[in-house]
Each structure stands twice: as C-alpha cells, then as structure tokens.
Amino acid sequence: MLRSGKSELLIGFTISVLLTLFVNFPMLMRSYDHAVNMTNDKYMMAPPVLLHGYFFYFPLVWFFLFAFILFMVDVQMYKVGDKLLKLKEYKVVLFAGAVSFLVGLGLLTVAEDSGRVYPYSDQAGSVLDVLRFATDAAGVITRTGFEVEQLRRTKHGFAVSSAEETLAADRVIVCCGGMAGGKLGGTRSGYLLLQSMGHNMTKLYPALVQVKTDTTYVKALKGVRATGELTLCRGRDTVAESRGEVQFTEFGVSGPAVFDLSRSAAVEKPPLTLHIDLLPRLSAADTEALLRQRAALMPELTTENLLAGMLHNRLGRTLLRYAGFGLTEPVAALGAAERQRIAEAIHDFALPVTGVLGFDGAQVTAGGVRTDEFDPETLQSRLVPGLYAAGEVLDIDGDCGGYNLQWAWSSGHLAGQLRP
Ligand SMILES: Cc1cc2nc3c(=O)[nH]c(=O)nc-3n(C[C@H](O)[C@H](O)[C@H](O)COP(=O)(O)OP(=O)(O)OC[C@H]3O[C@@H](n4cnc5c(N)ncnc54)[C@H](O)[C@@H]3O)c2cc1C
C-alpha cells in the first residue's frame, strides 16, 4: 500500500492515544490492583505485571510501533531491481486516495476484512467503465487498436507511429505494461519504445508465478491445496520465506504463498530448494506425539490412513512415500524413530526447485526500465523532457495482494499530471 508520511504519523498518533485511553489506562489500573493483591499475598509476581502496565501506558511506545510497522509495510511490499524501494520518494496518491478517486467517479466498492477493496459488482470491467466515462466527459479522445511501433522526437514534441498512421504529441506517457501474461496482452513493446528514446533496462524475470520443482512427489498431488510455511533455501541459507496457501500442480507449486517467493525463485542463483512445513503450528516433537497417540488409539490402522484427518488424504499418503514408507504397514509396528521420520517429512517437505513458469504464466514482470532515469516527483524522464512512464514498464514490482495494480494506479495518476 502507498501512504504518505503525514498520514502515517497521524494514524499512528491517533491510534496510540485511543489505545492509551480505552485499553491501556484500565489495564494499568487493573495491573496495579492485581499487583497490590499479589504483593499482599506475598507473591513475587508484582513487578513484572506492573512493568507490563507501564510499558503499554506510554502513548509514545504505541506511536513509534505503529509508525515503524507502517513504514516497513510501505517499503517491503515493493522491489526495484534487487533493492527495496523507498516508495516515499514517489509523490504518488495513497491507497485510500486511489479508492476515493474511483469512488468519486461512481464506482461502488466493498472492502474485505483483509483490507482489500473490490468493485461491488465483482467485475474488473466496472473500474474500466467508470474511468472510460470520466475520460469521455473530460473530452479525452481514446484511440484503440493503435499499436505504437515507433516513438520519435520532433522539433515540437514527439511523433507516435503505428503501422498505418503517425500522430503528433507535445508529451507522451509510456504505460504499456510488462511481459507478464503474454496471452492476455503482455508485451515487450513499452521497453522497446523507451529504449529507443535512450532509456536503459534491468534484466526481466517472471514474478508472481508458479514455481517448478522436481515432480517425483508433486505430480500425484495435482489440485491439492494446503496451508503451510515456506522457506526457499540455497543450501543452508534462507533466500525467501512466506506462509499461506500452497496449491500443488503437475509442474510444482502455485498459490499465494508460492507467488510471494516466486520472484526469488526466478532471480536467485540455483540450486534452490523449497522447504514446506505443512503443520507450522506444531513442533516436530508435538507431531510425533500426535502420531504416537493415533497409533495407540487405532493400532489396526495401516500407514495409508495414518495422516487422514490431519492433512489432505493424498498429501498424507505422498508424505509417507516421501518419508520412505509403504502404505500397508500397521501403524502399531512403527517405532519412535519411524514416527519421527514421518513428523520430519510433514515439517520439511523439501522440493528441489527447477525454475519458474515463463512470462505467459506470470502475473507481473520483475525488472524493467531503470527508475533512476525518471524523476520520482513527476515520473518525467531525466533523459527526454516531455516523456513520462508509469506502471509495470518501470522496474518496480510488488508482492501478491493488489500492490501491482496499486502501483499502476498511483504512478498513472502521478505521470498523468504531466508536471514539468
Ligand atoms: C493474470 C494476471 C492476474 C493479475 N492479478 C493481479 C492482482 O490480483 N493484483 C495486482 O495488483 N496485480 C495483478 N496483476 C498485475 C497487474 O495487472 C499489472 O501489474 C498492472 O495491470 C500493470 O498496469 P499497467 O498499466 O502498467 O499495464 P497494463 O495493465 O498491462 O496495460 C498496458 C496497456 O498498454 C497496451 N499496449 C502495450 N503495448 C502497446 C503499444 N505498443 N501500443 C499501444 N498500446 C500498447 C496493452 O494492450 C495494455 O492495454 C495480474 C496480472 C495478470 C497477467
């Protein structure tokens, strides 16, 4: 999400004051009473309880905590090249600003508990419609089916040419998107146009994309969904982490948690291994104890059903194969070492990564036209006055969760002001 420094501070301050008034002050009072009672009863618990109350009492603690969290959210959700982007450099509209802009154009919206905002109609076309009506009302001439093949500088501005026609323009905004989703219109076109104007590019990678893995075990899991904690490693080094839903496919793994680390899977040097913890809320020892209980309760079960009720049946059976077991052994015959091996497989289902699906299967392009060649206050080119760029064509990509669309809105809004 994009937020301004001012609103961040205001939100942080307001929340801190409210929390202090309605939560922490009564908590402090209760802590104090509790501490007094405890001390009277000669328990030594009083000092930590009081400390807890004092710590949370200070509005400043909350204030800095919130400001820090909001700052980290801003910075970490977007990447420029291999570096984190300090989005505050960009004078873009806020998340709330983008929503109220669209609402102001007539879009009815609905917000999920997660904070994501959708058109009430549940149709992406509704966003396009309200934008179209607004541009029509403002007298904007829209030309579709005009594929720009060439961009040239002229004495008075630019010449923008398709195969059939050339238009003259004072100023030009290149917002042709990226390479992702080739079948839906992803193209290299914007990069080529900006390169023809002297701009430079970073390397392009598909991101928010399926990760391909060794298929020995995942093939049988096609269509299975699970929730887990994912760690992408090179040897013992952690390269990226995520948690959430994983979907198994015939090539490897997909789903939101996989998308979140797919950029690293594409960009980082191989060999990489994806480790999936399929019961992250339990420790391996807890899981082993659970398996011991099950075996004691239902000794007549075979290994085929040992994990039934804990995990998706197909996933359970695959994990047993992965741990080196057949499906017909009686669970009563499993010793502690065997149960431990099964628990370890559940907590560390390790899949060697063989790459990522290509641009056609990706939702966004990592890499693009170099951002340092554009003024972050206006998005005007530092090399060619009158030339602007916005959206995915620039070397900015965000995590899964609407951040790429938000960047497209925000940067489009900024570039569209055509400020010198
Ligand atoms: C399948 C899929 C799902 C996605 N889901 C999400 C999501 O849930 N949340 C999220 O935040 N992001 C998502 N994204 C990414 C998001 O859609 C893009 O990052 C965003 O649309 C980029 O906006 P843009 O304006 O830069 O480019 P685009 O939206 O790609 O628009 C570029 C336009 O320029 C046109 N164009 C290209 N070249 C030329 C040319 N030479 N001449 C004339 N016109 C040209 C194209 O036809 C296109 O209409 C998804 C992407 C895909 C492919």
The ligand as an SDF file (V2000), in Angstrom:
LIG
                    3D

 53 58  0  0  0  0  0  0  0  0999 V2000
   -3.3790  -12.9780  -14.9060 C   0  0  0  0  0  0  0  0  0  0  0  0
   -2.9760  -11.7590  -14.1280 C   0  0  0  0  0  0  0  0  0  0  0  0
   -3.5230  -11.5350  -12.8770 C   0  0  0  0  0  0  0  0  0  0  0  0
   -3.1060  -10.4170  -12.1370 C   0  0  0  0  0  0  0  0  0  0  0  0
   -3.6570  -10.2220  -10.9000 N   0  0  0  0  0  0  0  0  0  0  0  0
   -3.2870   -9.1490  -10.1760 C   0  0  0  0  0  0  0  0  0  0  0  0
   -3.8600   -8.8960   -8.9210 C   0  0  0  0  0  0  0  0  0  0  0  0
   -4.6970   -9.6460   -8.4460 O   0  0  0  0  0  0  0  0  0  0  0  0
   -3.4490   -7.8050   -8.2330 N   0  0  0  0  0  0  0  0  0  0  0  0
   -2.4990   -6.9420   -8.7250 C   0  0  0  0  0  0  0  0  0  0  0  0
   -2.1630   -5.9730   -8.0740 O   0  0  0  0  0  0  0  0  0  0  0  0
   -1.9660   -7.1460   -9.9250 N   0  0  0  0  0  0  0  0  0  0  0  0
   -2.3160   -8.2100  -10.6710 C   0  0  0  0  0  0  0  0  0  0  0  0
   -1.7650   -8.4110  -11.9010 N   0  0  0  0  0  0  0  0  0  0  0  0
   -0.7510   -7.4390  -12.3800 C   0  0  0  0  0  0  0  0  0  0  0  0
   -1.4100   -6.1480  -12.8580 C   0  0  0  0  0  0  0  0  0  0  0  0
   -2.4980   -6.4730  -13.6840 O   0  0  0  0  0  0  0  0  0  0  0  0
   -0.3910   -5.3050  -13.6310 C   0  0  0  0  0  0  0  0  0  0  0  0
    0.7720   -5.0950  -12.8610 O   0  0  0  0  0  0  0  0  0  0  0  0
   -0.9720   -3.9500  -13.9970 C   0  0  0  0  0  0  0  0  0  0  0  0
   -2.1590   -4.1150  -14.7630 O   0  0  0  0  0  0  0  0  0  0  0  0
    0.0240   -3.1510  -14.8230 C   0  0  0  0  0  0  0  0  0  0  0  0
   -0.5990   -1.9820  -15.2450 O   0  0  0  0  0  0  0  0  0  0  0  0
   -0.0250   -1.1520  -16.4570 P   0  0  0  0  0  0  0  0  0  0  0  0
   -0.9790   -0.0380  -16.6810 O   0  0  0  0  0  0  0  0  0  0  0  0
    1.4020   -0.8570  -16.2510 O   0  0  0  0  0  0  0  0  0  0  0  0
   -0.0820   -2.1430  -17.7230 O   0  0  0  0  0  0  0  0  0  0  0  0
   -1.2940   -2.9470  -18.3560 P   0  0  0  0  0  0  0  0  0  0  0  0
   -2.4250   -3.0490  -17.4240 O   0  0  0  0  0  0  0  0  0  0  0  0
   -0.6850   -4.2040  -18.8890 O   0  0  0  0  0  0  0  0  0  0  0  0
   -1.7650   -2.0390  -19.5630 O   0  0  0  0  0  0  0  0  0  0  0  0
   -0.9090   -1.7980  -20.6690 C   0  0  0  0  0  0  0  0  0  0  0  0
   -1.7710   -1.4710  -21.8730 C   0  0  0  0  0  0  0  0  0  0  0  0
   -0.9280   -0.9710  -22.9050 O   0  0  0  0  0  0  0  0  0  0  0  0
   -1.2830   -1.6060  -24.1300 C   0  0  0  0  0  0  0  0  0  0  0  0
   -0.0870   -1.6000  -25.0030 N   0  0  0  0  0  0  0  0  0  0  0  0
    1.0310   -2.3160  -24.8650 C   0  0  0  0  0  0  0  0  0  0  0  0
    1.8980   -2.0120  -25.8470 N   0  0  0  0  0  0  0  0  0  0  0  0
    1.2890   -1.0840  -26.6260 C   0  0  0  0  0  0  0  0  0  0  0  0
    1.6710   -0.3870  -27.7990 C   0  0  0  0  0  0  0  0  0  0  0  0
    2.8530   -0.5800  -28.3770 N   0  0  0  0  0  0  0  0  0  0  0  0
    0.7980    0.4690  -28.3640 N   0  0  0  0  0  0  0  0  0  0  0  0
   -0.4390    0.6800  -27.8000 C   0  0  0  0  0  0  0  0  0  0  0  0
   -0.8500    0.0500  -26.6740 N   0  0  0  0  0  0  0  0  0  0  0  0
    0.0160   -0.8240  -26.0960 C   0  0  0  0  0  0  0  0  0  0  0  0
   -1.7000   -3.0050  -23.7090 C   0  0  0  0  0  0  0  0  0  0  0  0
   -2.5170   -3.5810  -24.7220 O   0  0  0  0  0  0  0  0  0  0  0  0
   -2.4660   -2.7020  -22.4250 C   0  0  0  0  0  0  0  0  0  0  0  0
   -3.7930   -2.3820  -22.7130 O   0  0  0  0  0  0  0  0  0  0  0  0
   -2.1540   -9.5080  -12.6740 C   0  0  0  0  0  0  0  0  0  0  0  0
   -1.6430   -9.7280  -13.9490 C   0  0  0  0  0  0  0  0  0  0  0  0
   -2.0340  -10.8400  -14.6720 C   0  0  0  0  0  0  0  0  0  0  0  0
   -1.4390  -11.0590  -16.0440 C   0  0  0  0  0  0  0  0  0  0  0  0
  1  2  1  0
  2  3  1  0
  2 52  2  0
  3  4  2  0
  4  5  1  0
  4 50  1  0
  5  6  2  0
  6  7  1  0
  6 13  1  0
  7  8  2  0
  7  9  1  0
  9 10  1  0
 10 11  2  0
 10 12  1  0
 12 13  2  0
 13 14  1  0
 14 15  1  0
 14 50  1  0
 15 16  1  0
 16 17  1  0
 16 18  1  0
 18 19  1  0
 18 20  1  0
 20 21  1  0
 20 22  1  0
 22 23  1  0
 23 24  1  0
 24 25  2  0
 24 26  1  0
 24 27  1  0
 27 28  1  0
 28 29  2  0
 28 30  1  0
 28 31  1  0
 31 32  1  0
 32 33  1  0
 33 34  1  0
 33 48  1  0
 34 35  1  0
 35 36  1  0
 35 46  1  0
 36 37  1  0
 36 45  1  0
 37 38  2  0
 38 39  1  0
 39 40  1  0
 39 45  2  0
 40 41  1  0
 40 42  2  0
 42 43  1  0
 43 44  2  0
 44 45  1  0
 46 47  1  0
 46 48  1  0
 48 49  1  0
 50 51  2  0
 51 52  1  0
 52 53  1  0
M  END
$$$$
